Amino acid sequence: RQLEILPAGPIGRSLELACAEGHFTRQLAPRVGHLTATDISAIAVERARARCRDQLNVEFSVLDFSADPLPGEMDLIVCSEVLYYLDDLAELRRIAKKIVEALAPGGSFISAHAFVLRDNVERTGFDWNTFGAQLISETLAATEGLVLEQSIQTELYRIDRFRRRSPGDVATEPMIDHVPIRAPIGIGVARNIVWGGARALRRDVARSERRQRIPVLMYHSVADDGPAALARFRL
């Protein structure tokens, strides 16, 4: 999906923030002239370097994009599945300004993040104790110098492409594509999803719903038949 939303035309200098172990780096590299892939983890960077060792247009470095300066004059910056971990919205606003400053005029910023119930309890989202795609997108859209060009949205996540405005640039209405989820959802991911929204968040219920005693259920066996008196307990 992120590859689908790349800007049209040749892309020169690119920067990937939080590249992890380089799975997306390897897919992005053939689409750009030069790619600088960075991550806060030196171990991740070394694994990404090994995965992309045949991609001669990629260089790797350890970089904490929250604390370290970003290289400038980038035609493309990609930063996905990581902005959740910033301290708060004030930190997100600060990082958004850094990203604008690192882009060349007319350069693109691509960000993919999941929807989180904390942003909007009335719609499908992950029950994580963070902000999510909705607030991230709203914060980026409110950042001076950035304008949303295109968005690919599913029920669980959205991918946005923003452009750094050039002097005299006229903003147009963004192109919004609503598409189905086409990847399988593993059980470890699925258990954190609340489809269709919620009436309350689990952490709020945990604070308000307290019990001094709880029932304990125990399996003795699983059988097709047995004493009639125990039928209501049988599976």
C-alpha positions as CSV (number, residue, x, y, z in Angstrom):
1,R,0.0,0.0,0.0
2,Q,2.8,2.4,0.8
3,L,4.4,1.7,-2.6
4,E,1.0,2.4,-4.3
5,I,0.9,5.9,-2.8
6,L,4.4,7.0,-3.8
7,P,4.4,10.2,-5.8
8,A,4.5,10.1,-9.5
9,G,7.8,10.7,-11.4
10,P,11.4,10.1,-10.4
11,I,12.3,10.3,-6.7
12,G,15.8,11.4,-5.9
13,R,16.9,11.6,-2.3
14,S,14.8,9.5,0.2
15,L,14.9,9.0,4.0
16,E,13.3,6.1,5.9
17,L,12.8,6.7,9.6
18,A,12.5,3.6,11.8
19,C,13.4,1.1,9.1
20,A,13.5,-1.8,11.6
21,E,15.1,-4.8,9.9
22,G,14.7,-3.5,6.4
23,H,11.7,-5.4,5.0
24,F,10.2,-2.3,3.5
25,T,13.6,-0.8,2.8
26,R,14.2,-3.6,0.3
27,Q,11.0,-2.9,-1.5
28,L,11.4,0.9,-1.6
29,A,15.0,1.0,-2.7
30,P,14.4,0.1,-6.4
31,R,11.8,3.0,-6.6
32,V,14.2,5.8,-5.6
33,G,17.5,7.2,-6.6
34,H,19.2,7.1,-3.2
35,L,17.8,5.9,0.1
36,T,19.1,6.6,3.6
37,A,17.6,4.0,6.0
38,T,17.7,4.8,9.7
39,D,16.6,3.3,13.0
40,I,17.3,3.9,16.7
41,S,18.5,0.3,17.1
42,A,22.0,-0.5,15.9
43,I,21.0,-4.2,15.8
44,A,18.0,-3.5,13.5
45,V,20.3,-1.4,11.3
46,E,22.8,-4.2,10.9
47,R,20.1,-6.7,10.1
48,A,18.6,-4.2,7.5
49,R,22.0,-3.7,6.0
50,A,22.4,-7.5,5.6
51,R,18.9,-7.9,4.1
52,C,19.6,-5.1,1.5
53,R,23.3,-5.9,0.8
54,D,22.7,-6.1,-2.9
55,Q,20.9,-2.7,-3.0
56,L,23.8,-0.4,-3.9
57,N,21.8,2.8,-3.6
58,V,21.0,2.4,0.1
59,E,23.1,3.6,3.1
60,F,22.3,2.9,6.7
61,S,22.8,4.8,9.9
62,V,21.6,4.7,13.5
63,L,19.4,7.7,14.2
64,D,17.0,8.8,16.9
65,F,14.6,11.0,14.9
66,S,13.2,12.5,18.1
67,A,16.6,13.7,19.4
68,D,19.0,13.8,16.4
69,P,18.9,16.3,13.5
70,L,17.5,14.9,10.2
71,P,19.3,15.2,6.9
72,G,17.7,17.8,4.7
73,E,16.5,18.5,1.2
74,M,14.8,15.1,1.0
75,D,12.4,14.4,-1.9
76,L,10.7,11.6,0.1
77,I,10.5,10.8,3.8
78,V,8.8,7.6,5.0
79,C,7.9,7.1,8.7
80,S,5.4,4.4,9.5
81,E,4.2,2.4,12.5
82,V,6.3,4.4,15.0
83,L,4.8,7.8,15.7
84,Y,2.5,6.0,18.3
85,Y,5.5,5.8,20.6
86,L,6.2,9.5,21.0
87,D,5.5,10.9,24.5
88,D,2.5,13.0,23.6
89,L,0.9,15.2,21.0
90,A,3.3,18.1,21.8
91,E,6.2,15.8,20.9
92,L,4.3,14.7,17.7
93,R,3.9,18.4,16.7
94,R,7.6,19.0,17.2
95,I,8.6,16.0,15.1
96,A,6.1,17.1,12.4
97,K,8.0,20.4,12.1
98,K,11.3,18.6,11.9
99,I,10.0,16.5,9.0
100,V,8.8,19.6,7.1
101,E,12.2,21.2,7.6
102,A,13.9,18.0,6.3
103,L,11.9,17.9,3.1
104,A,12.8,19.8,-0.1
105,P,10.0,22.1,-1.4
106,G,7.5,19.8,-3.1
107,G,8.9,16.7,-1.3
108,S,6.6,14.0,0.0
109,F,6.1,12.5,3.4
110,I,4.4,9.1,3.7
111,S,3.1,7.8,7.0
112,A,1.1,4.5,7.7
113,H,-0.5,4.0,11.1
114,A,-3.4,2.1,12.6
115,F,-6.6,3.5,14.0
116,V,-6.7,3.4,17.8
117,L,-9.9,3.5,20.0
118,R,-8.4,6.3,22.2
119,D,-8.7,8.6,19.2
120,N,-12.3,7.7,18.5
121,V,-14.1,5.2,20.6
122,E,-17.1,5.0,18.2
123,R,-15.1,3.4,15.3
124,T,-13.1,0.2,14.8
125,G,-9.6,0.5,16.3
126,F,-6.9,-1.1,18.3
127,D,-7.3,-0.9,22.1
128,W,-3.9,0.5,22.7
129,N,-3.0,3.1,25.3
130,T,-1.7,5.5,22.6
131,F,-3.0,8.0,20.1
132,G,-3.4,6.6,16.6
133,A,-3.8,7.3,12.9
134,Q,-6.6,9.8,13.3
135,L,-4.7,12.2,15.6
136,I,-1.5,11.6,13.7
137,S,-3.1,12.6,10.4
138,E,-4.9,15.6,12.0
139,T,-1.6,16.8,13.6
140,L,0.3,16.5,10.3
141,A,-2.4,18.2,8.4
142,A,-2.3,21.1,10.8
143,T,1.5,21.5,10.5
144,E,2.5,24.6,8.6
145,G,3.9,23.8,5.2
146,L,2.3,20.3,4.9
147,V,-0.7,19.5,2.8
148,L,-2.4,16.1,2.4
149,E,-2.3,14.9,-1.2
150,Q,-3.6,11.3,-1.0
151,S,-4.8,8.8,1.6
152,I,-5.4,5.1,1.4
153,Q,-7.8,4.0,4.2
154,T,-9.0,0.7,5.4
155,E,-11.1,-0.1,8.5
156,L,-8.0,-0.7,10.5
157,Y,-5.4,1.8,9.2
158,R,-4.6,4.7,6.9
159,I,-1.6,5.6,4.7
160,D,-1.2,9.3,4.0
161,R,1.0,11.2,1.6
162,F,1.7,14.8,2.5
163,R,3.6,17.3,0.4
164,R,5.8,20.2,1.5
165,R,4.3,23.2,0.0
166,S,6.4,25.4,-2.3
167,P,6.1,29.2,-2.5
168,G,3.0,30.0,-4.4
169,D,1.8,26.4,-4.2
170,V,-2.0,26.0,-4.4
171,A,-3.4,23.2,-2.3
172,T,-6.0,20.9,-3.9
173,E,-8.5,18.5,-2.4
174,P,-6.8,15.3,-1.3
175,M,-7.6,12.0,-3.1
176,I,-9.1,9.6,-0.6
177,D,-9.3,5.9,-1.4
178,H,-11.3,3.5,0.8
179,V,-10.1,-0.1,0.3
180,P,-10.5,-3.5,1.9
181,I,-8.0,-5.1,4.1
182,R,-6.2,-7.7,2.0
183,A,-3.6,-9.1,4.4
184,P,-4.4,-11.9,6.9
185,I,-4.8,-10.8,10.5
186,G,-2.9,-13.0,12.9
187,I,-4.4,-13.8,16.3
188,G,-1.8,-11.8,18.2
189,V,-3.0,-8.7,16.3
190,A,-6.7,-9.6,16.2
191,R,-7.0,-9.8,20.0
192,N,-6.3,-6.1,20.2
193,I,-8.9,-5.0,17.7
194,V,-12.4,-3.8,18.7
195,W,-14.6,-3.9,15.6
196,G,-17.3,-1.3,15.3
197,G,-16.1,0.7,18.3
198,A,-16.7,0.3,22.0
199,R,-18.9,1.6,24.8
200,A,-15.9,1.9,27.1
201,L,-12.1,1.2,27.0
202,R,-10.8,-1.8,28.9
203,R,-8.5,0.3,31.0
204,D,-11.4,2.5,32.1
205,V,-13.5,-0.5,33.0
206,A,-10.6,-2.1,34.9
207,R,-10.5,1.0,37.1
208,S,-14.3,1.2,37.7
209,E,-15.3,-2.5,37.9
210,R,-13.9,-4.1,41.0
211,R,-14.9,-7.3,42.8
212,Q,-14.0,-8.7,46.1
213,R,-14.8,-12.3,45.0
214,I,-14.7,-13.9,41.6
215,P,-15.8,-17.3,40.4
216,V,-13.2,-19.9,39.4
217,L,-14.1,-22.3,36.6
218,M,-12.2,-25.6,36.2
219,Y,-12.4,-28.3,33.6
220,H,-12.4,-31.9,34.8
221,S,-12.9,-33.4,31.3
222,V,-14.4,-32.8,27.9
223,A,-16.8,-35.5,26.9
224,D,-19.9,-36.3,24.7
225,D,-21.9,-37.9,27.4
226,G,-21.9,-38.5,31.2
227,P,-24.3,-38.2,34.2
228,A,-27.5,-36.5,33.3
229,A,-27.2,-34.4,36.5
230,L,-24.1,-32.8,35.1
231,A,-25.4,-32.1,31.6
232,R,-25.6,-28.3,32.1
233,F,-21.9,-28.3,32.9
234,R,-20.8,-30.5,30.1
235,L,-19.0,-29.4,26.9
